[in-house]
Amino acid sequence: MARPSILATYNKSIRELLIVERYLLTSKNLPPEMYGFVAEILMLRIFSILESCIREVSVRVACGVSYKNGVMPAPTIRCSSIQDALNKFKSVGRSRPLLYLKFTNVNHTNDSIKYIINNSEPLRVKLAHYGVQFEEMRRVRNHIAHRYKNTFAEYKTVIMNRYGANLKLKPSVFLTSTKRQPRAIIDEYLITVKVIIDDITNG
């Protein structure tokens, strides 16, 4: 069986993002309301690709698999397989094992892996650089996915931080409008996720 590879994880994630990018380019020819609807769906996919990549890189680092640049990680506890890494993430150092792991922002990721992957590991150092962008995308993604009162409250903070005012912008408009910035935010997020994935897999 082939050894799990961080380079393969990177290549898979970039291929998936290129598919999203093609859909996004095509959708810009749709009427604005349809473009916004598609952008929301694609935002969910973009975030899912990022979350999955971070999870897959984390388990590989825990197993001592080299980064793209050939640097070998030094996990606190070296795991024997992907499943072993997931099990140790949940149980080692914890008074009660976690029921599930979260990789939806920097804090959640660090909490999931902290007893196996130390804070000086390139994965964690690199990921920390993107804490603000990652959290913003999480809040937008959560409100699109759930539309709860609490997700709306977090989404409103994104609007306030971006524009300095409590504007009434639906996620579809927030993602696609170029009225307040030259590039649509959905395009910005796509670029940001590519950069994050390249950086955390590079070592």
C-alpha positions in Angstrom: 0.0 0.0 0.0 1.4 3.4 -1.0 2.6 5.6 1.9 0.2 8.6 2.5 1.7 11.7 0.9 1.3 15.4 1.8 2.1 16.2 -1.8 -0.7 14.0 -2.9 -3.0 15.8 -0.5 -2.0 19.1 -1.9 -2.5 18.0 -5.5 -5.9 16.6 -4.7 -7.0 19.8 -2.9 -5.8 22.0 -5.8 -7.6 19.9 -8.4 -10.8 20.2 -6.4 -10.4 24.0 -6.1 -9.8 24.2 -9.9 -13.2 22.6 -10.4 -14.8 25.1 -8.1 -13.0 27.9 -10.0 -14.4 26.7 -13.3 -17.9 26.6 -11.9 -17.4 30.1 -10.4 -16.3 31.5 -13.7 -19.2 30.0 -15.6 -21.7 31.2 -13.0 -20.7 34.8 -13.5 -22.7 34.8 -16.8 -25.9 34.0 -14.9 -28.4 36.6 -13.7 -27.2 38.2 -10.4 -29.6 36.3 -8.1 -28.5 32.9 -9.7 -24.9 33.9 -9.5 -25.3 34.7 -5.8 -27.0 31.3 -5.2 -24.2 29.4 -6.9 -21.6 31.4 -5.0 -23.1 30.4 -1.7 -22.9 26.7 -2.7 -19.4 27.1 -3.9 -18.4 28.8 -0.7 -19.5 25.7 1.2 -17.3 23.6 -1.1 -14.3 25.9 -0.8 -14.4 25.7 2.9 -14.9 22.0 2.9 -11.8 21.5 0.8 -9.7 23.7 3.2 -11.1 21.8 6.2 -10.4 18.4 4.7 -6.9 19.4 3.6 -6.0 20.6 7.1 -7.3 17.3 8.6 -5.4 15.2 6.0 -2.2 17.1 6.4 -2.5 16.9 10.2 -2.7 13.1 10.3 0.2 12.8 7.9 2.4 15.1 10.0 1.4 12.9 13.0 2.7 9.9 11.1 6.0 11.6 10.2 5.3 12.0 6.5 7.5 14.7 4.9 6.2 18.0 3.7 6.3 19.0 0.0 9.8 20.5 0.4 11.1 17.3 2.0 11.3 18.6 5.5 10.4 15.8 8.0 8.0 16.6 10.8 8.7 15.9 14.4 5.4 15.0 16.1 5.4 14.7 19.9 4.1 11.2 19.5 4.6 9.4 16.1 1.5 7.6 14.9 1.5 4.4 12.9 -1.4 5.1 10.6 -4.0 7.7 9.7 -6.5 5.9 11.9 -4.0 5.7 14.8 -3.4 9.5 14.4 -7.1 10.2 14.5 -7.5 8.0 17.6 -4.6 9.6 19.4 -5.8 13.1 18.5 -9.0 12.3 20.4 -7.5 10.5 23.4 -3.9 11.3 24.3 -3.6 13.9 27.0 -7.3 14.2 27.6 -9.3 13.4 30.7 -12.2 12.4 28.4 -11.7 11.4 24.8 -13.1 13.8 22.2 -16.2 12.5 20.4 -15.1 14.2 17.2 -12.3 16.4 15.9 -12.7 19.9 14.5 -10.6 21.6 11.9 -12.8 24.6 11.2 -10.5 27.3 12.3 -7.0 27.7 13.8 -8.1 27.4 17.4 -10.2 24.2 16.8 -7.4 22.7 14.8 -4.8 23.4 17.5 -7.1 21.9 20.1 -7.6 18.8 18.0 -3.9 18.1 17.4 -2.0 19.8 20.3 -1.0 16.7 22.2 0.5 15.0 19.1 1.8 18.0 17.0 3.6 20.7 19.0 3.2 24.4 18.3 6.7 24.7 16.7 5.7 22.3 13.9 5.6 24.0 10.5 2.0 23.0 10.0 0.9 24.9 13.1 3.3 27.8 12.6 2.1 28.4 9.0 -1.6 27.9 9.9 -1.4 30.5 12.6 -0.6 33.2 10.0 -4.1 32.8 8.6 -6.2 32.9 11.8 -8.2 36.0 10.9 -9.0 34.9 7.3 -9.8 31.4 8.4 -12.2 32.5 11.1 -13.9 35.0 8.7 -14.5 32.2 6.2 -15.8 29.9 8.9 -18.4 32.5 10.0 -19.6 33.1 6.4 -19.7 29.4 5.7 -21.7 28.7 8.9 -24.3 31.2 8.2 -24.8 30.0 4.7 -25.1 26.4 5.9 -27.3 26.9 9.0 -29.0 30.4 9.0 -29.4 30.3 12.8 -29.7 33.3 15.0 -26.2 32.8 16.4 -24.6 32.2 13.0 -26.2 35.5 11.8 -24.7 37.3 14.8 -21.3 36.0 13.8 -21.9 36.8 10.2 -22.8 40.4 11.1 -19.4 40.8 12.8 -17.8 39.9 9.4 -19.8 42.7 7.7 -18.9 45.1 10.5 -15.2 44.3 10.3 -15.2 44.5 6.6 -17.1 47.7 6.1 -17.3 49.4 9.5 -21.1 49.5 9.4 -23.9 47.1 10.0 -25.0 46.7 6.4 -27.9 44.5 5.5 -26.1 42.2 3.0 -27.2 38.7 2.3 -24.4 36.2 2.0 -25.0 35.9 -1.7 -24.5 39.6 -2.2 -21.6 39.8 0.2 -19.8 37.1 -1.8 -20.4 38.4 -5.3 -20.7 42.2 -5.1 -17.9 44.4 -6.4 -19.5 47.6 -5.3 -17.2 48.1 -2.3 -14.1 46.3 -3.5 -12.7 45.5 -7.0 -12.7 41.8 -6.5 -15.7 39.7 -5.4 -15.1 38.2 -2.0 -15.8 34.7 -3.2 -12.8 35.1 -5.6 -10.7 36.5 -2.7 -11.6 33.5 -0.6 -10.7 31.0 -3.4 -7.3 32.7 -3.7 -6.8 32.7 0.1 -7.6 29.0 0.4 -5.1 28.2 -2.3 -2.4 30.2 -0.5 -3.2 28.5 2.9 -3.1 25.0 1.4 0.2 25.7 -0.4 1.8 27.2 2.7 0.8 24.5 5.2 1.8 21.6 3.0 5.2 23.1 2.1 6.9 22.7 5.4 
